[in-house]
Each structure stands twice: as structure tokens, then as C-alpha cells.
């Protein structure tokens, strides 16, 4: 059977996958915080018809002769290129200006997102559009972070509550001091609540009319952001190739600052996507023609014995 038939089949399958990715990119052209993907092809192994040979005193060397056996997917990358921010005026809308991801707690699992359309729920906690908690650090009223350490029992073991260690505030210089991720509660006694470029949730105390820091939003960074796995709802989760999350406050540790009252738009470039669509369509058609032509050649071969 002719190898071109199977090469054409691999071309059809993989160009269909590329069209699926393009279609998803275009569908999410207006999705806040969405990052487009791209498909990269690579050839499958080649069958060697004749190996290379070295030259001698009489003749020169010869190159190997190989026949390729088709195409396969090399990777489907997520393009973490920057996207423009759209001003909304909503004080709880946030866009990250550079690197970093918001930390979201979905049940008992932490996920990460670039979409900063946040709200407060009936219990006054800061949540995303799916009701998942936005995580951050506890702060003192002056904005300094609250460090905590595990509470130990009489035997020196950490006390546990529902599978999690019990923590208590401590001095930042304590050897066991650490920053603990927590839900951000916007107490209703504060009004004119907003979030500044450094991620501090601030409001005016209705009793004293003094500006008070209510909480601190945290950003996550990864050694390999392209290694994150999309899990839907504008969220990512870590994989073995992304590296563990490193938590920082906005503007610190290489993370970007925030643009309050704005949302990051999708980085999908429609012009590029339509061009890729045309190229993919033509590639699909060309591979279809390879199969059709191979079929005609086989038909001619069969007709020779009539």
C-alpha cells in the first residue's frame, strides 16, 4: 500500500486538531484574561531507503535516502503574551500589569486565573464570578502583613483543626513565622471599598472615617507558566512541569502591579487567527488531494489486470 495514503491521513487528523484550537481561540476573543493557544507540527520518523556512505579515494560520499511517513503534533502552546486592559470603573475589577496570577480557592483546591472580575458574596467575602474565594493575606489596619505560626500542643506537635494546622499571630522575626493564605472578608462597617495598585483592599471606617487596610490580594508566579493546565472557568492548575506556585504581593518579587477598575482582555489576534484558518484549510485540502490522488493511482493499478 502506498505510504502517501497514510501520510495524507496524518495530515488530515492534525490539521483538524489545529482548526479545533483556532476555533476555540476565536470563540474566546472576548473572554476576560483568556490566553490564546497555537499548534506546532513535527514530522513522524522517516523510513530509510538507503543509508549514507563515506567517500573513498575513488568516489565521494552519498547522502541517506529517506521517505517521510507523515506529520504529528509537537505541542499545543499557550501564548502568554500581554493583552490590553479595558477600563470598567468597577472598583473590584482588576487587571495584572505584567506577570502573575490571582489565587482562587475552589473548594479545597487552589487554581489560578488572569480574569479579575471580582465581587462580594452574601457573607462579604471577595469571590470570582463562579463564587470561588479570592485568596490573600491577613493585614493589620496600617497595611502590614500578619505573620502566623503553628499552635503546638503539650507534646510540641502542631494542633490540627479539620486536617489543617491551627495558626496564631506572631512576630515576623519568629523562626516559625509564615504568611498564610486566607479568604478576604470586606467587613460591612467599611465603605468606599477599593483595591490599590499594590493589591491592598482599603476602605473607610464608618465610625472613624479613617482609611483602613482590610486585606492583601496575593499573586502567584511559576517557573514555567506554559506548564500550567487549563481547567475551565478561566482558571489554571499546576502540573509537574509548571513548578510550584510562589506567592508575592503585586509589584514585589517580579510580579506585576494591578490596574484597579480594569479588566484584562483576551490576547486573541483575530487577524492572525483568520490567516491561520486559511492556511489550515488549504493544508487540509492539500492532504485530502493526496489521498484522492493516491486512490486514483491504486485504481489504475487494479485496472491493469482487467
C-alpha positions as CSV (number, residue, x, y, z in Angstrom):
1,X,0.0,0.0,0.0
2,X,1.3,3.5,-0.9
3,X,2.8,5.4,2.1
4,X,1.4,8.7,0.8
5,X,-2.1,7.4,1.7
6,X,-1.2,7.2,5.4
7,X,0.8,10.4,5.3
8,X,-2.3,12.2,3.9
9,X,-4.4,10.7,6.8
10,X,-2.0,12.1,9.4
11,X,-2.2,15.5,7.7
12,X,-6.0,15.5,7.8
13,X,-6.1,14.5,11.5
14,X,-3.6,17.0,12.7
15,X,-4.9,19.9,10.6
16,X,-8.3,19.1,12.1
17,X,-6.8,19.5,15.6
18,X,-5.2,22.8,14.6
19,X,-8.6,24.0,13.3
20,X,-10.1,23.0,16.7
21,X,-7.6,25.2,18.5
22,X,-8.2,28.1,16.2
23,X,-11.9,27.8,16.6
24,X,-11.5,27.9,20.4
25,X,-9.3,30.9,20.2
26,X,-11.8,32.8,18.1
27,X,-14.7,31.7,20.4
28,X,-12.9,33.3,23.3
29,X,-11.9,36.6,21.6
30,X,-14.0,38.5,24.2
31,X,-13.2,36.3,27.2
32,X,-11.5,38.3,30.0
33,X,-8.0,37.1,30.8
34,X,-8.0,34.4,28.1
35,X,-4.7,33.4,26.6
36,X,-4.7,32.0,23.0
37,X,-3.1,28.7,22.1
38,X,-1.2,27.6,19.0
39,X,-0.4,24.3,17.4
40,X,3.1,23.2,16.3
41,X,3.6,20.3,14.0
42,X,6.6,17.9,13.6
43,X,7.3,15.1,11.2
44,X,7.0,11.5,12.1
45,X,10.0,9.3,11.8
46,X,11.3,8.6,8.2
47,X,11.9,5.3,6.6
48,X,15.5,4.9,5.4
49,X,15.7,3.6,1.8
50,X,19.5,3.8,1.7
51,X,22.0,4.8,4.3
52,X,24.7,7.4,3.9
53,X,28.1,6.3,2.7
54,X,31.5,7.8,3.2
55,X,33.7,8.8,0.4
56,X,36.9,6.9,-0.6
57,X,39.8,7.6,-2.8
58,X,37.8,7.0,-6.0
59,X,34.3,8.3,-5.3
60,X,32.7,10.8,-3.0
61,X,30.2,10.1,-0.2
62,X,26.5,9.7,-0.7
63,X,23.6,11.1,1.4
64,X,21.0,9.0,3.0
65,X,17.7,8.4,1.1
66,X,14.6,8.6,3.3
67,X,10.9,8.7,2.9
68,X,8.8,10.6,5.4
69,X,5.8,9.0,6.9
70,X,3.6,11.9,7.8
71,X,3.0,14.6,10.4
72,X,2.2,14.6,14.1
73,X,1.6,17.2,16.9
74,X,4.7,18.6,18.5
75,X,2.9,20.7,21.1
76,X,-0.1,22.9,21.7
77,X,1.3,26.0,23.4
78,X,-0.4,28.7,25.4
79,X,0.7,32.1,24.3
80,X,1.2,34.2,27.5
81,X,1.7,37.4,25.6
82,X,0.3,40.6,27.2
83,X,-3.2,41.8,26.3
84,X,-4.7,45.3,26.6
85,X,-6.8,46.3,29.6
86,X,-10.2,47.7,29.4
87,X,-11.3,50.3,31.9
88,X,-14.6,49.4,33.6
89,X,-14.8,51.8,36.6
90,X,-15.8,48.9,38.8
91,X,-13.6,49.2,42.0
92,X,-13.4,45.4,42.4
93,X,-12.3,44.8,38.8
94,X,-8.5,44.1,38.5
95,X,-6.1,43.6,35.7
96,X,-2.5,42.4,36.2
97,X,0.1,44.6,34.5
98,X,2.8,42.0,33.7
99,X,3.4,38.6,35.3
100,X,1.3,36.8,37.9
101,X,-2.0,35.1,38.5
102,X,-4.7,35.7,41.0
103,X,-5.1,32.8,43.6
104,X,-8.5,31.3,43.7
105,X,-9.7,28.6,46.2
106,X,-12.2,26.2,44.5
107,X,-13.4,24.0,47.3
108,X,-10.1,22.6,48.7
109,X,-8.2,23.1,45.5
110,X,-6.2,26.2,44.6
111,X,-6.5,27.4,41.0
112,X,-5.0,30.5,39.2
113,X,-6.5,33.0,36.9
114,X,-5.8,36.2,35.0
115,X,-9.5,37.2,35.0
116,X,-10.0,39.8,37.7
117,X,-13.8,40.4,37.7
118,X,-14.4,40.0,41.4
119,X,-17.4,40.6,43.7
120,X,-18.5,40.2,47.3
121,X,-20.9,37.4,48.3
122,X,-23.7,37.4,50.9
123,X,-21.1,36.8,53.6
124,X,-19.0,39.7,52.4
125,X,-16.1,37.6,51.1
126,X,-14.3,38.5,47.9
127,X,-15.2,35.9,45.2
128,X,-14.9,35.4,41.5
129,X,-17.8,35.1,39.1
130,X,-18.2,31.4,40.0
131,X,-18.4,32.0,43.7
132,X,-14.8,30.8,44.4
133,X,-12.9,32.7,47.1
134,X,-10.1,35.1,46.1
135,X,-7.2,34.4,48.4
136,X,-4.8,36.8,50.0
137,X,-3.0,37.7,53.3
138,X,-4.4,39.0,56.5
139,X,-3.3,42.5,57.3
140,X,-3.2,44.9,60.2
141,X,-5.2,48.2,59.8
142,X,-2.0,50.0,58.8
143,X,-1.4,47.6,55.9
144,X,1.4,45.5,57.5
145,X,1.1,41.8,56.9
146,X,0.1,39.4,59.7
147,X,2.6,36.6,60.3
148,X,1.5,33.4,61.9
149,X,3.0,30.3,63.4
150,X,1.5,26.8,64.3
151,X,0.0,26.3,67.7
152,X,1.7,23.5,69.5
153,X,0.2,21.0,72.0
154,X,1.8,19.9,75.3
155,X,4.0,17.4,73.4
156,X,5.2,20.0,70.9
157,X,3.2,18.8,68.0
158,X,1.1,21.1,65.8
159,X,-2.5,21.2,66.8
160,X,-4.9,20.4,63.9
161,X,-8.5,21.5,63.1
162,X,-10.3,19.7,60.2
163,X,-7.0,18.5,58.9
164,X,-5.3,21.9,58.9
165,X,-2.9,23.3,61.5
166,X,-4.1,25.8,63.9
167,X,-2.2,29.1,63.5
168,X,-1.7,32.1,65.8
169,X,-0.3,35.6,65.1
170,X,3.4,36.0,65.9
171,X,6.3,38.4,65.4
172,X,7.7,38.4,61.8
173,X,11.1,37.6,63.3
174,X,9.9,34.4,64.9
175,X,11.7,31.4,63.3
176,X,8.4,29.7,62.6
177,X,6.7,32.8,61.3
178,X,5.0,32.4,57.9
179,X,2.4,34.1,55.8
180,X,-0.9,32.2,55.5
181,X,-3.3,32.4,52.6
182,X,-6.7,33.3,53.7
183,X,-10.1,34.5,52.4
184,X,-10.6,38.2,52.1
185,X,-13.6,39.5,54.0
186,X,-14.8,43.0,53.3
187,X,-16.5,43.9,56.6
188,X,-19.7,45.9,56.0
189,X,-18.5,48.5,58.5
190,X,-16.2,49.9,55.8
191,X,-17.5,51.9,52.9
192,X,-16.0,53.2,49.7
193,X,-14.0,50.0,49.4
194,X,-11.4,49.8,46.7
195,X,-8.2,48.0,45.7
196,X,-5.0,49.8,45.0
197,X,-2.2,49.0,42.6
198,X,-0.3,47.0,45.3
199,X,-3.3,44.8,46.0
200,X,-4.4,46.3,49.3
201,X,-8.1,46.2,49.9
202,X,-8.8,49.5,51.6
203,X,-12.0,51.2,52.9
204,X,-13.2,54.0,55.2
205,X,-14.2,53.0,58.7
206,X,-17.8,54.2,59.2
207,X,-17.1,55.1,62.8
208,X,-13.8,56.9,62.5
209,X,-13.8,57.7,58.7
210,X,-10.2,56.6,58.7
211,X,-8.7,54.7,55.8
212,X,-8.1,51.1,56.8
213,X,-6.5,48.2,55.0
214,X,-8.9,45.3,55.1
215,X,-6.8,42.6,53.3
216,X,-4.0,42.0,50.9
217,X,-4.5,40.3,47.5
218,X,-1.8,37.8,46.5
219,X,-0.4,36.9,43.1
220,X,1.2,33.6,42.2
221,X,4.2,33.1,39.9
222,X,5.6,29.9,38.3
223,X,8.9,28.9,37.0
224,X,7.2,27.7,33.8
225,X,3.8,29.3,33.2
226,X,3.4,27.4,30.0
227,X,3.3,24.3,32.0
228,X,0.0,25.2,33.7
229,X,-3.1,23.2,32.7
230,X,-6.3,24.9,31.7
231,X,-9.3,23.6,33.8
232,X,-12.1,25.8,32.5
233,X,-13.8,28.8,34.1
234,X,-10.8,31.0,33.1
235,X,-8.6,29.0,35.6
236,X,-5.4,27.1,35.5
237,X,-3.9,24.5,37.9
238,X,-0.3,23.4,38.5
239,X,1.3,20.4,36.8
240,X,4.6,18.6,37.4
241,X,6.2,20.8,34.7
242,X,4.9,24.2,35.8
243,X,6.6,24.2,39.2
244,X,5.0,25.1,42.5
245,X,3.4,28.5,43.0
246,X,5.4,31.3,44.5
247,X,3.2,33.8,46.3
248,X,4.0,37.5,46.3
249,X,2.2,40.8,46.7
250,X,1.6,42.8,43.5
251,X,4.6,44.7,42.4
252,X,7.0,42.6,44.5
253,X,9.2,39.7,43.6
254,X,8.9,40.3,39.8
255,X,5.1,40.2,39.8
256,X,3.2,42.9,38.1
257,X,1.2,45.7,39.7
258,X,-2.6,45.9,39.4
259,X,-4.7,48.2,37.3
260,X,-7.8,48.8,39.5
261,X,-11.1,49.3,37.8
262,X,-9.9,47.5,34.7
263,X,-10.1,44.0,33.2
264,X,-7.5,42.2,31.1
265,X,-8.9,41.4,27.7
266,X,-8.2,38.3,25.6
267,X,-4.9,38.3,23.7
268,X,-6.5,36.6,20.7
269,X,-5.5,38.5,17.5
270,X,-8.3,37.9,15.0
271,X,-6.2,38.9,12.0
272,X,-3.6,36.3,12.8
273,X,-6.3,33.7,13.6
274,X,-8.1,34.2,10.3
275,X,-4.8,33.9,8.4
276,X,-4.0,30.7,10.3
277,X,-7.5,29.5,9.5
278,X,-6.9,30.0,5.7
279,X,-3.5,28.2,5.9
280,X,-5.0,25.3,7.9
281,X,-7.9,25.0,5.5
282,X,-5.6,24.8,2.5
283,X,-3.4,22.3,4.3
284,X,-6.4,20.2,4.9
285,X,-7.5,20.4,1.3
286,X,-4.0,19.5,0.1
287,X,-3.9,16.4,2.3
288,X,-7.3,15.5,1.0
289,X,-6.0,15.8,-2.5
290,X,-3.0,13.5,-1.6
291,X,-5.5,10.8,-0.5
292,X,-7.7,11.3,-3.6
293,X,-4.7,11.1,-6.0
294,X,-3.3,8.0,-4.2
295,X,-6.7,6.4,-4.5
296,X,-6.7,7.1,-8.2
297,X,-3.3,5.6,-8.6
298,X,-4.4,2.5,-6.8
299,X,-7.4,2.3,-9.0
300,X,-5.2,2.5,-12.1
301,X,-3.1,-0.3,-10.7
302,X,-6.2,-2.5,-10.1
303,X,-7.4,-1.8,-13.6
304,X,-4.2,-3.1,-15.1
305,X,-5.3,-6.7,-14.5
306,X,-8.7,-6.4,-16.2
